């Protein structure tokens, strides 16, 4: 599926911000443990805990910070269909509008979700990655659509995304 003229929706950046603050806090704790005065046997334990905290949480802070600085596409839509994930990547799930039966928004556990109904869900699940397929089977067992995108993950309103997706869906048919 070509991504020309696609509207791309990204992951909310705030999701990683809290993790970054926690990681930086533990780096500070590691520095405090490493630099504060300790006496006796606790000195070795304290310094070791400080070094481990600095190393582990410092690495986490770098990784999370790097991910927070880059935009991660979650969903892109165009006249041919939609892509779940970054268009062109191996893990991206590309879906043609001819496979879609409907697009909707549901309220599940006090959160809005963008949901899709498919003409042949098994065919779609066969193209999913292992993690996507596990989530689809979990959703199916719970009696909800196999593909849902929660509002809390997106940088735009699921109602707006549904409206855009519905326009593309009906124009493709």
N, C-alpha and C positions, 0 to 999 in steps of 0.2 A: 504494500500500500504506500503510495507516495505521500510524503508529509508536506507537500507544497500547499500553502494557504491554510495550514493547520492552526487551530487555536490551542495553545498549550497551557495547561494548568499545573502549578508547581506545589510542592510540599510546603506547608507552613513552616517558617523558620523558627518560630517560638518553641517548637517541640524539643529542639536540641539545646536551647538556651538554658533551661533549668539544669540539664545534665552538665553543661559547661561550668555553670556556677558551682555545682557540687564538686566537680573534679578539681577546680581551682581551689576550693575550700580545703580539700584533702591534701593538695600540694602544700598549702599554707600550714596545715597540721603537721605534715612531714617535715617541713623546714623547722617548725617549732620544736618537734621531737629531736631533730638532729642538732639544733643549736642550743637547746636549753641544758642547764647543768643537771646532771644526775650523779648519784653516788652509789658505789658498790655494784652488785650484780645487775641492778636495774639499768645501769648505764649501757651495757651491751644490748640488752633487750630494747631499750628506748631508741638507741641509735639505729639498730637494725630495722625497727618498725618505721623510723623516719626515712631511711634509705628506700625501703620497700614502698612506702607511701609516695615518696617523691618520684620514684621510677614508674610505678604502675599508674598512678593518677596523673602524673605529668604526661605520660604517653597517651592516656585517655583524653586529657585536655587538648592535646595537639590534634588527635584524630577527630574528636568531636568538633573542635574549632574549625578544622579544615572543611568538614562536611557542612557545618553551619554556614560557612562563607560561600558555598557553591549552591546554585539552584538545582533542585532535583525534580525533573518532570514526573508527574504521577499519571497524568491523563492528557492526551491530545486528541482532538476531534477535527475531522474535515469532511468533505463531501463523499469520500470513499468509505469511511468508517471511523473507528477510533482505535487508539493504541493505549494500552495500560503499561506504563513504564516509559522509558526514554526511547523515542522513535529510532529505529535502526539498531538497537542493542539486541543481543542474543536472547536475553530474558524477557524482552518486551512482547506482550501479547497483542497481536494485531487482529482486529475483528472487522469484517466487512458488514455494511449495513444490511445486506441480504440475510445474514445470520441472526440479526436482532429481531425480536418479536415486539419489544416495547422498552421504553425508558421511563423510570419513575423515581420518586423520592419517597422514602418511608421514614417513620420515626421508630427507632429501635433503641431501647434502653436510654431514653432521654437524649438521643443524638440523632440528627438527620443523616441519612445515607442515600447516596445516589445508587440506584439499582437497575439492573438490566435483566430482561427475560429473553431467552434464546429459543430459536426454533428447534435446534438439535444440541442440547447441553452436553451430551456425551462427546460429540465431535469437537466441541470447544475445549472440554476438559482434556482431551487427548493432546492438544497443542500447548497446554499449560505446563509451566515448570512444576517440579515436584511440590514446592511450597504452595504455589497457587492452586494446584490440584487438591492438596490436603485441605486448604481453606475452603475450596469449593465444595468438597465432600462434607466438611463440617457444617457449612451453611445449609447444604441440601438436607442433612440429617436433622437440622434444627427447623426445617420447613421454611427457610427464607431463600431469596434468590441466590444463585451460586456466585454471582459477581456483584459486590457492593463496595462502594468507596465512602468511608465516613467523612462527614463535614469537618471534623477536627483535624484531618490530614491535609485538607486543601486550602489554598490561598484565596479561594473564591467561594461564593455561595453555591451549594448544590442545586438550589432552585434555578439560579442563572445558568449553570452548566446543563441542567436538564432541558431548559428552554432552547439553548443553542443546539444540544444534541438532538432534540426532537425535530427542530427545523431541518437539520442535515438528514435525519432519518427519513422524514416525509418527502424531502426533495430527492432523495436517492431512489425511493420506491417508485 
